[in-house]
Amino acid sequence: MMAVELVFESYGEECAKPLIILHGFLASSRNWRTVAKRLAEKQQVYVLDMRNHGASPHHEVMDYPVMADDVIRFMDGLGLHKAHILGHSMGGKVAMCIALTRPERIESLMVADIAPVAYTHSFDVMIQALKQLPLDKLNNRKQAEQFLADAIPDIGFRQFLLQNLQLKDSAYYWRVNLDFIQRNANHIVGFPAVFKQAFREKALFIAGQHSAYITPESVAGLFPDAEIVEIPGAGHWLYVEAPDAFCQIVSDWMTCAS
């Protein structure tokens, strides 16, 4: 067992069936604070930092089965037999792995803008650009943003990635383990091909209208009873781009599942 003890944030009042939120690649629990606080008006919410992300431990192994084990260890540590589980992107794949291997731990499953398939895109250029950032020469975050501009032209995405850049004792450092992440990037874009049985319960897949990550065909094989809901005007970062619609969809799904 290679499970690690995950760091987490919690919001709301204790309830029998809490909500666990699993963030995406190179994100952390802090990216979900606004949404988590809104959902916590009716629900106890736990937002986890996945391994090699946020304040959670670093480990050289980072595939979906071990990240699913991390979540089960978290649940066992808090005595949570079942929970609503919501995952975005990488976190959505972790949530699906839990559903496919430990369905008895799922109160309801919600997957945001990802499918149980391997994708063809690569993180190589992005990760290499982050690794080449001259941390010892930085005087401020604006310099870091300018250094990354050529390799990562989308300013919003640069700013998202730079949330992982931390300052301590007048020196910058990466909070994420870029070496371990680079070695495991193929696992992140992939999805295990070992599952023998589909998840036979209802599942919710939330797609952004301007994102192509989810298609009915990509979901139906392993999640035959899935419902796909599309958020108009949103892309992959749908919980940021359309928080009102996103929170309403999630809240309604949990209410129907309880």
N, C-alpha and C positions, 0 to 999 in steps of 0.2 A: 504494500500500500504506500503510495507516494503522496497522499493527500496532505495539504498544508492548512494551517489555521488562518482563515481569511479575516482581514480587518473589515469592519462594517460600520455603517451609520444606521440609526433607527429613529423612526418618527411615529407619532400617534399612540393610541392606547392599546394595551395588550388585548388580543382577541384570539379566539380558538383557531382560526384559519388565517394566518398573516399573509402578506404579500412579500415575496422576495424578488428584487430587481437585479438583473445581471447586465452590466454595461458592455459596450462594444470594444473593439480593438483600439488600444491606445487611449481609451477613455478611463474614467474612474467613477467612484460613487459621487464625487463632487459635481459631475456633469448632470446628475439626476436630482439634485437637491430640490429644485423648484417643483418638478413633477412629483417627487416623493412627498413633499409637504402637502401638496394639493390632494393627493390620493390618501394621505394619512388623516384627512378629515373624517373618513368613515372606516379606516383600516389601519392596523399596525403594519408599518412598512419597514423592511430591512433592505438596505442598498449595500451590496458587497463590492469590495475591491477584489478583482480576480487576481490569481497569481501573476507575478511579474508586473503588476499594475498597482497604481495608487500606493497605499501604505502596506499592502500585503507582502508576504515573503517572496523572495525570488527563488526560482528553481529551474534547473536546466531542461526539465521535461515540461512540455506545455502542449498537450493535445487535448482533444475534447473528452475522452474518457477520464483522464485524471482531473480535468477541471470540473467535470460532473461529480467526481468523488469529493472534491473540495467542498462543493455545495452540500452534499449529503453529510459530510463531516460537520459542517456548520449547523445544519438542521439537528443532527444528533446532539451536538454540544448544547443547544438551547432547548432540547426536548421537543422539537417540532416534528411530529409524525407526518403531517401533511401541510402543504402551503400552496397558495396561488403563486405561480412562477411566471414572471415576465422577463424576457430577454431580448435585447436589441443586437442585431448583427452578430458578432462573435458570441455575445451572451445569449442570443437566440439559439445558436447551435448548441451551446452548453445546455440550455433548457430542453431542447429536443432530445439530446442524449439522455438526460435524466428521465424524460417521459418514455423513452424507448427501452430503458434498462431498469428503471425503478418506478413504474407507473403508479404504484401504491403510495408514493410520496407526493403525488400531484393532486391538488384540489382542483385547479384549473390551469390550463396552459395557454400562454399568450406569447406570440413570437412577432417581433417587430422588424419588418423589412429584411428578411433573410429566409432562405429555403434550405432543406436538408440535402444540398448538392455541393459539388466542388465547383468553384468559379475559376476562370482563366486569368484574372488580373493578378498582378504582382506588386508586392510592397518593396521590392529591391531598391528602386531609386529613392523612394521616400526614406526608408530606414538608413540607407547609406548617407543621405544628406544630413540626417539627424546625427549620425555618428561622426561626421566630419565637421560639425559645428565646433569652432575653436573656443571651448568653454573657458580656458584660462585667459583669453584675451577679451572676453565680453565685459563691457561696463554697464550695460542695461539690456532689457528685453527687446528694445527696438532694434538694436544691432543684430540680435539673433534673428529677428523677423526678416530683416533686410538680407542677411546672409543666406537664408533659405528661399528667397523669392524666386530665383531662377529654377530651382528643382521642384518647388511647390508653389506654383503661381497663384493659387486660390488663397486670398488673404484670410478668409474665414477659416479655411482648413489649417493654414499655418498657425493662426491664433489658437485653434483647438489643440493642435499638437504641442504648442509651446506651453500649455497648461502643465505639461509634464516636466518643464524646466524649473528647477527650484534654486533658491538662493540661501546659502547658509555660511555664516562666517565670512561674508564678502566674496564667496566663490559659488559659481553656478555648477549644478550637477543635474543629471537626468534621474528622475524618480523611478522611471521604468528601466528594466534591464534590457537594453537594446541588443546586446550580444545574444542573450537567450531568445529574445523575440525574433531576431533575424534567423537563427538556426531553426526555429519552429514555424516560420512563416508559411511553409507549405501545408502544415497541419491547419493553420488558421483559415486559409482559403479553401481547404478541402473539407470533407466530411467522411467519417468512418463508413466503410462499406461492409460492416460485419453484422448488421442488425437482421435478425431472422423473422421478427414479428413486428407488425405495425402497431401503432398506438390507436386503440379502438375507441377511445373516449373522444368527446368533442374537443376541438382545439381552435383557437383564434389566431389567424395570421393577419397582421395589420400592415398594409402596403402603402407606400407613397405613390401618388398618381404619376409622378415624374421619375420614378425609380423602376428598374427592370429586374430587381432581385427576386421577385416572387411571381411565379406563374402557376395556374391551377395544376399543370402537368408536373411541375417540380415538387409539389406538395402531396399530391394524391396517393402516391405509392406507399409512403410510410405514415401518412396522416389522412386516411380515407374519409374521416368525418370532420375534416377541417372546414371552417368558414373563413373566407377571405374578405376582409373589409378594406376598402381603399379610401384614403384621405385625400380629397381634392386639393390640388395645388402644392402638395408636399412632395419632397424627395426622400432620400435615404435618412436624413436627420429629422424625421417626421415629428418626434416628440419635442424638438426645439422649434421647428417651423410652424407646427400647428398644435400647440399644447392643449388648447381648449378641446378640440375634437379628439385628440389622443386620450386625454384623461377621461373624457366622457365615455369613449368606447371601452376603455379598460374597466372603468367603474361599473358600467352596465353589464359587462361580461362576468365580472366577479359576483355581482348581485344575482344574476341568473344561475350561476354555478353553485351558489351557496344553498 
